[in-house]
Amino acid sequence: MSAPHRIKFVCDSATDLPAAWRARWDISVIPVFVNFGDESFPDDGISLPHDAFYRRMAESKTPPTTSAPSAGVAADVLRKALEGAEHVIAFTISPAVSSTYNAVRLAAQQVDAERITVCDTGTMSMAMGWQIVAACEARERGADAAGILAAVADARPRADVWAIPGSLEYLRRSGRVNRIISSIGTLLQIKPIITVKDGVLDSKQRARTVKKAIESVADAIRQRAPLEGLAILHTNAPELAEQMRLLLADIAPSAPDKTVVLNVAAAIGVHFGPGSVGAATLRAPHTS
């Protein structure tokens, strides 16, 4: 048996990969930063735990903002990941949603462009995460960098994410999704269902209530069954997450480590606010 390829993975904190999974696969994280006025916290789930972040967000008179990691912060993480590794693959949120990709790309050029591949996942949250899981599983099978990237390319079109914002106000304040808000116009009672796919952020689906929106997302997911991965996402709204989980319980992957319920990262939650719910799936590959 040949020696395993010494390839390490890095992701930004918007990926929402569970901490246990990151530890299992030795994945380093480049944190996006969350700002409350003059206070800035790395979105590492430790400096400002997710539940504490959403409580503070709900109580704050001034809404929090996010800032991409500097190239220097990203370079430090990449440099450390390269220690003892032949190659590093860094996965980032879509540049349509965040400037993080550009910071990581610049950092990779500064550190070692030949040994670092920066992968724009074209999406966010666990739709990113499932692509990284595919990479980790390919590495476990002994794939080299090219084989890992091929596995990611195979998973990418099968990964989808839906988000139902708890309040349109947080989206309105986000400069990167003004197009969605303007498309809704004054129909503030409408719940948009937001998707990010191949770098395109859209809200073609809408519903009158949160319940109807959850049912609509569940219907869309059912059309994609069978599933290889299912992540139920929420922003301090476990009761909404449970509604979504129950609607999808019968088509959830049988493997216990392929279904997860997550209180999403602050990097994503800033734009959606408390009380949001969604899901990210990985469709099973077609078999002949």
HUUR-V672740 format. One record per pair of residues at least 6 apart in sequence whose C-alpha atoms are under 7 Angstrom apart, sorted by the first residue. I is the first residue (numbers start at 0). J is the second residue. D is the distance in whole Angstrom. If there is no record, write none. Layout:
I,J,D
I,J,D
This chain:
3,141,6
4,141,7
4,143,6
5,84,5
5,85,5
5,86,7
6,84,6
6,85,6
6,86,5
6,87,6
7,26,7
7,80,7
7,84,6
7,86,6
7,87,5
7,88,6
8,26,5
8,27,7
8,87,6
8,88,5
8,89,6
9,26,5
9,27,5
9,28,6
9,88,6
9,89,4
9,90,6
10,27,6
10,28,5
10,29,6
10,89,5
10,90,5
10,91,6
11,28,5
11,29,5
11,30,6
11,31,7
11,90,7
11,91,6
12,28,6
12,29,6
12,30,5
12,31,6
12,42,6
12,43,7
12,264,7
13,92,7
13,123,7
13,124,6
13,264,6
13,266,6
13,267,6
14,123,6
14,124,4
14,125,6
14,127,6
14,128,5
15,124,5
15,125,6
15,128,7
15,263,6
15,264,6
16,125,7
16,128,6
24,135,7
27,80,7
29,73,6
29,76,6
30,41,5
30,42,5
30,43,6
30,68,6
31,41,6
31,42,5
31,65,7
31,66,6
31,67,5
31,68,5
31,266,6
32,39,6
32,40,6
32,41,5
32,42,5
32,65,6
32,66,5
32,67,6
32,68,6
33,39,6
33,40,5
33,41,6
33,42,6
33,63,7
33,64,6
33,65,5
33,66,7
33,266,7
34,40,6
34,63,5
34,64,5
34,65,6
35,63,5
35,64,7
40,46,6
40,47,7
42,265,6
42,266,7
49,262,7
49,264,6
49,265,6
50,235,6
52,265,7
53,235,6
53,273,6
56,62,7
56,63,7
57,273,7
63,269,7
64,269,6
65,266,6
67,98,6
67,99,5
68,99,6
68,102,7
69,102,6
70,102,5
70,103,6
70,105,6
70,106,5
71,106,7
73,103,6
73,106,6
74,106,5
74,107,7
74,110,6
78,110,6
80,87,7
81,87,6
85,114,7
86,114,5
86,115,6
87,114,6
87,115,5
87,116,6
88,115,6
88,116,5
88,117,6
88,118,7
89,116,6
89,117,5
89,118,6
90,117,6
90,118,5
90,119,6
90,120,6
91,99,7
91,100,6
91,118,6
91,119,5
91,120,6
92,100,7
92,119,6
92,120,6
92,121,7
92,122,6
92,123,5
92,127,7
93,100,7
93,119,6
93,120,6
93,121,4
93,122,5
93,123,6
93,198,6
94,100,6
95,198,6
95,199,7
96,175,6
100,119,7
104,117,6
107,115,6
120,127,6
121,196,6
121,197,4
121,198,4
122,195,5
122,196,6
122,197,6
122,198,6
123,195,7
125,230,7
125,279,6
126,158,5
126,159,5
126,160,6
126,279,5
126,280,7
129,158,7
129,281,6
130,151,5
130,154,6
130,155,6
133,150,6
133,151,6
133,154,7
134,147,5
134,150,6
134,151,6
137,147,6
137,150,7
138,147,6
157,281,5
157,282,5
158,280,6
158,281,4
158,282,7
159,196,7
159,279,5
159,280,5
159,281,7
160,194,6
160,195,6
160,278,6
160,279,4
160,280,7
161,192,6
161,193,6
161,194,5
161,216,7
161,277,5
161,278,5
161,279,6
162,192,6
162,193,5
162,194,7
162,276,6
162,277,4
162,278,7
163,190,7
163,191,6
163,192,5
163,193,6
163,275,6
163,276,5
163,277,6
164,271,5
164,272,7
164,275,5
164,276,7
165,271,6
165,272,6
165,273,6
165,274,5
165,275,4
166,271,7
166,272,6
169,270,5
169,271,6
169,272,6
170,176,6
170,270,5
170,271,6
171,177,6
171,180,6
173,270,6
179,201,7
179,202,6
188,207,7
189,205,6
189,206,6
189,207,5
190,205,6
190,206,5
190,207,6
190,208,6
190,209,7
190,212,7
191,202,6
191,204,6
191,205,4
191,206,7
192,202,5
192,204,5
192,205,6
192,212,7
193,201,6
193,202,5
194,200,6
194,201,5
194,202,6
195,201,6
205,212,7
206,212,5
213,243,6
217,243,7
217,246,7
217,247,7
223,282,6
224,250,7
224,282,6
225,250,7
225,282,6
225,283,6
226,251,7
226,252,6
226,280,7
226,281,6
226,282,4
226,283,5
227,252,6
227,257,7
227,281,5
227,282,5
227,283,5
228,252,6
228,257,5
228,258,6
228,280,5
228,281,5
228,282,7
229,251,6
229,252,7
229,257,6
229,258,5
229,259,7
229,279,6
229,280,5
229,281,7
230,258,6
230,259,5
230,260,6
230,278,6
230,279,5
230,280,6
231,240,6
231,244,7
231,259,6
231,260,5
231,261,6
231,277,6
231,278,4
231,279,7
232,240,7
232,260,6
232,261,5
232,262,6
232,263,6
232,276,6
232,277,5
232,278,5
233,240,6
233,261,6
233,262,5
233,263,6
233,275,5
233,276,4
233,277,6
234,262,5
234,263,6
234,268,6
234,272,7
234,273,5
234,274,6
234,275,5
234,276,7
235,262,6
235,273,6
235,274,6
236,274,5
236,275,7
236,276,7
239,276,6
240,276,6
251,258,7
252,258,6
